[in-house]
């Protein structure tokens, strides 16, 4: 909500413009001494001169005076009607919301009926009965617009009355009128003021339109609509005649709309700061990648650094991540939310969100043909060919990962046809086969349902089936079971396990999870991420049984005891990791984990640990106190300090 | 699906009934004798015979309930009675003029969709880019120009200054097709641009929202071509919200059509309505407004059905 104390900068220009346009017509006597209705036929259509800056109209009346006084009429009618509509509407809306019952029905239904009516036609209907005139206009416009105010007030007030603090003050015995005036009204002032400006603009349009038809403000009283009507016949000789009132009208409506747009942005910054970039940011060619000799290697991430691309100074969200993925191997990427594990895998798909930028490092992939490509050097077209074909991904949220308005069949068929030219019927048969393979019963029928007709587990099976479309070499599963309930989780893990076994081409699985229990079941290798870095990496059994990094140790200890064999303590209390991971923009010096580390030394604040490999090269750990860390390093630094 | 359509049709019929009732009761609830009111011009009142004549003509001398039932019965038969001014059949005048109004609305809507959906999609896909900033600025300006102002300015530029197109008027399609189409351009462009501002804004917002959804990422991950991702997983999803909002805004469109027809001297319903209002020919005004309301409700019914075809979730509810 906008605070009264600090006037938002973005509101200054529109507010000043609007204020000027509203005030100027009402100080008309200070600007010109001319009479807007005094006829001087001798000077009809006279060109502008010093005494009559804007010239004279078809009756020789001073045009400046007419524009200014006409503005008075138009603005008065519009704002009077809007104000009346706002007051009556707010009143009805508040009563409806606060007391509910029948008044609620009247409030919400009435606006439905009025809204389905072309407003100008309703106005014409009333003018037929009562004759034209400013009074009639104000009455019609207020009747037209008050239901909208009532509805907005009603729904906003309903939202506010259910807020805790309103319930609380009602429970404390605050009188109704005090709650309404003191609590609810200030809270709904924002949406109401937006609607007020919208309505004022609409009212000016209708007023000028009716006056233009000769059914609004009665001549000789000036109004913008009437001036356009009058000058229309002479536009050939005197284009100024239509330009001036048109400009006045458009400028005023524009000022109101401009004010209204900015006001809305100020009240609801979500809509305004809409993303200014593509939904996907491309992989970049930032360095020459090391050559890959081992034919078993499917993908290599080296020295990847990802930064936020917005909001001032870029902060690293992923730092110095290197990972080698091999055929027939399941690599688990483990860590808490925000550790950068999903981003690292999205980078490999060329699917980084627009807000994230690749700052350094390379991403390499071995295609099915055996050719190794560096994603940064590929054009968009080749990337499209690779995605879904050489590398596929299963996402965390099966509920939102499928398009709700297309049938499963259509979504699967388009995935197949994107990479394999075949007939639609063949693609459909292939899709059914895939669904059967992921254990979907009644695949022939189910394939024609919409995602909303399926459970989360079934949707995740569909996602997996879709990922298998082209038998990819690399399958990334980004927390594929997190959103599912426990029994379904086990089924999905089992499915992934069996897929690894029966896919002949040697599928490499990158499994992202924060659940070490699942990881222990499925992974061959584990990489633990913390705060954007890999802190420990190695064979799954070694890492899980004998973690060298205090963070890995803490993760294992904080796991429920269903995986008893992994626990060294075996007690009934689950130790939690104290503290929270640092924000990417505020990482401490030295080791990023030191603030939460039970065994941190002073040196940990000074040295940023690297990933130290073990003697056999099988595992690596990013900790000064780990056995792998060079012995001299710690002492040397401690002495220096 | 059939149940859905019949439900919606029943709702539309109920809405029409409510509107008919409101229009009917306006004449009853106004203070004074409606016949006297309608015949009064300025200060002078009409002769007693004329008033009595009108009263019996409009059936005002009968009990309210009888009036109401016969009004509904006649309206349902599309018999709107006779004009106060010339005693002509209102139904046949409307039958003559309605197609001309519909022509402008249809042409304008097609123009608006052709202009606004591609532009709105491009702007939404690259929100914050140069194209978006430029089109959004133009759109904000156009939104602030009432239809009759746009029409007047168009006449000045295209007819007076450039002399490319006629300033207005109407020739039947059968008489002279080329001239007919020439005369159709400016009115439908005026109505179309007005609608286009609304469609543009909605398309842009809807595309902007849809492109952030997870299923778009899934579509990209599947390796679909960019244009297919945009077409099937962004634009197709965005269409539902777009047409719903457009349907709600059609009331304003129909209103601005009245003014635009007047500006271009297009002899549709508008001319009939304006002269009827000037002459306080209530039966004619009532008939025109009922017709327009029926069109509005009809279009919204079609839109309801269309959006349920676009989004299975609506009809599965």
Boltz contact constraints between the chains, C-beta under 6 A:
constraints:
  - contact:
      token1: [A, 113]
      token2: [B, 18]
      max_distance: 6.0
  - contact:
      token1: [A, 118]
      token2: [B, 251]
      max_distance: 6.0
  - contact:
      token1: [A, 118]
      token2: [B, 254]
      max_distance: 6.0
  - contact:
      token1: [A, 118]
      token2: [B, 255]
      max_distance: 6.0
  - contact:
      token1: [A, 119]
      token2: [B, 255]
      max_distance: 6.0
  - contact:
      token1: [A, 120]
      token2: [B, 255]
      max_distance: 6.0
  - contact:
      token1: [A, 121]
      token2: [B, 289]
      max_distance: 6.0
  - contact:
      token1: [A, 121]
      token2: [B, 292]
      max_distance: 6.0
  - contact:
      token1: [A, 124]
      token2: [B, 277]
      max_distance: 6.0
  - contact:
      token1: [A, 125]
      token2: [B, 285]
      max_distance: 6.0
  - contact:
      token1: [A, 125]
      token2: [B, 289]
      max_distance: 6.0
  - contact:
      token1: [A, 127]
      token2: [B, 277]
      max_distance: 6.0
  - contact:
      token1: [A, 128]
      token2: [B, 277]
      max_distance: 6.0
  - contact:
      token1: [A, 128]
      token2: [B, 280]
      max_distance: 6.0
  - contact:
      token1: [A, 128]
      token2: [B, 282]
      max_distance: 6.0
  - contact:
      token1: [A, 128]
      token2: [B, 285]
      max_distance: 6.0
  - contact:
      token1: [A, 129]
      token2: [B, 30]
      max_distance: 6.0
  - contact:
      token1: [A, 205]
      token2: [B, 146]
      max_distance: 6.0
  - contact:
      token1: [A, 209]
      token2: [B, 148]
      max_distance: 6.0
  - contact:
      token1: [A, 209]
      token2: [B, 259]
      max_distance: 6.0
  - contact:
      token1: [A, 212]
      token2: [B, 148]
      max_distance: 6.0
  - contact:
      token1: [A, 213]
      token2: [B, 274]
      max_distance: 6.0
  - contact:
      token1: [A, 215]
      token2: [B, 277]
      max_distance: 6.0
  - contact:
      token1: [A, 228]
      token2: [B, 152]
      max_distance: 6.0
  - contact:
      token1: [A, 235]
      token2: [B, 156]
      max_distance: 6.0
  - contact:
      token1: [A, 236]
      token2: [B, 160]
      max_distance: 6.0
  - contact:
      token1: [A, 242]
      token2: [B, 152]
      max_distance: 6.0
  - contact:
      token1: [A, 246]
      token2: [B, 149]
      max_distance: 6.0
  - contact:
      token1: [A, 250]
      token2: [B, 144]
      max_distance: 6.0
  - contact:
      token1: [A, 250]
      token2: [B, 145]
      max_distance: 6.0
  - contact:
      token1: [A, 253]
      token2: [B, 144]
      max_distance: 6.0
  - contact:
      token1: [A, 254]
      token2: [B, 144]
      max_distance: 6.0
  - contact:
      token1: [A, 257]
      token2: [B, 144]
      max_distance: 6.0
  - contact:
      token1: [A, 274]
      token2: [B, 127]
      max_distance: 6.0
  - contact:
      token1: [A, 274]
      token2: [B, 208]
      max_distance: 6.0
  - contact:
      token1: [A, 276]
      token2: [B, 127]
      max_distance: 6.0
  - contact:
      token1: [A, 276]
      token2: [B, 128]
      max_distance: 6.0
  - contact:
      token1: [A, 279]
      token2: [B, 211]
      max_distance: 6.0
  - contact:
      token1: [A, 384]
      token2: [B, 223]
      max_distance: 6.0
  - contact:
      token1: [A, 384]
      token2: [B, 225]
      max_distance: 6.0
  - contact:
      token1: [A, 387]
      token2: [B, 221]
      max_distance: 6.0
  - contact:
      token1: [A, 387]
      token2: [B, 223]
      max_distance: 6.0
  - contact:
      token1: [A, 388]
      token2: [B, 222]
      max_distance: 6.0
  - contact:
      token1: [A, 388]
      token2: [B, 223]
      max_distance: 6.0
  - contact:
      token1: [A, 389]
      token2: [B, 223]
      max_distance: 6.0
  - contact:
      token1: [A, 393]
      token2: [B, 221]
      max_distance: 6.0
  - contact:
      token1: [A, 397]
      token2: [B, 214]
      max_distance: 6.0
  - contact:
      token1: [A, 400]
      token2: [B, 214]
      max_distance: 6.0
  - contact:
      token1: [A, 401]
      token2: [B, 214]
      max_distance: 6.0
  - contact:
      token1: [A, 401]
      token2: [B, 218]
      max_distance: 6.0
  - contact:
      token1: [A, 402]
      token2: [B, 215]
      max_distance: 6.0
  - contact:
      token1: [A, 403]
      token2: [B, 215]
      max_distance: 6.0
  - contact:
      token1: [A, 403]
      token2: [B, 233]
      max_distance: 6.0
  - contact:
      token1: [A, 405]
      token2: [B, 237]
      max_distance: 6.0
  - contact:
      token1: [A, 405]
      token2: [B, 311]
      max_distance: 6.0
  - contact:
      token1: [A, 415]
      token2: [B, 222]
      max_distance: 6.0
  - contact:
      token1: [A, 418]
      token2: [B, 223]
      max_distance: 6.0
  - contact:
      token1: [A, 418]
      token2: [B, 224]
      max_distance: 6.0
  - contact:
      token1: [A, 450]
      token2: [B, 312]
      max_distance: 6.0
  - contact:
      token1: [A, 452]
      token2: [B, 313]
      max_distance: 6.0
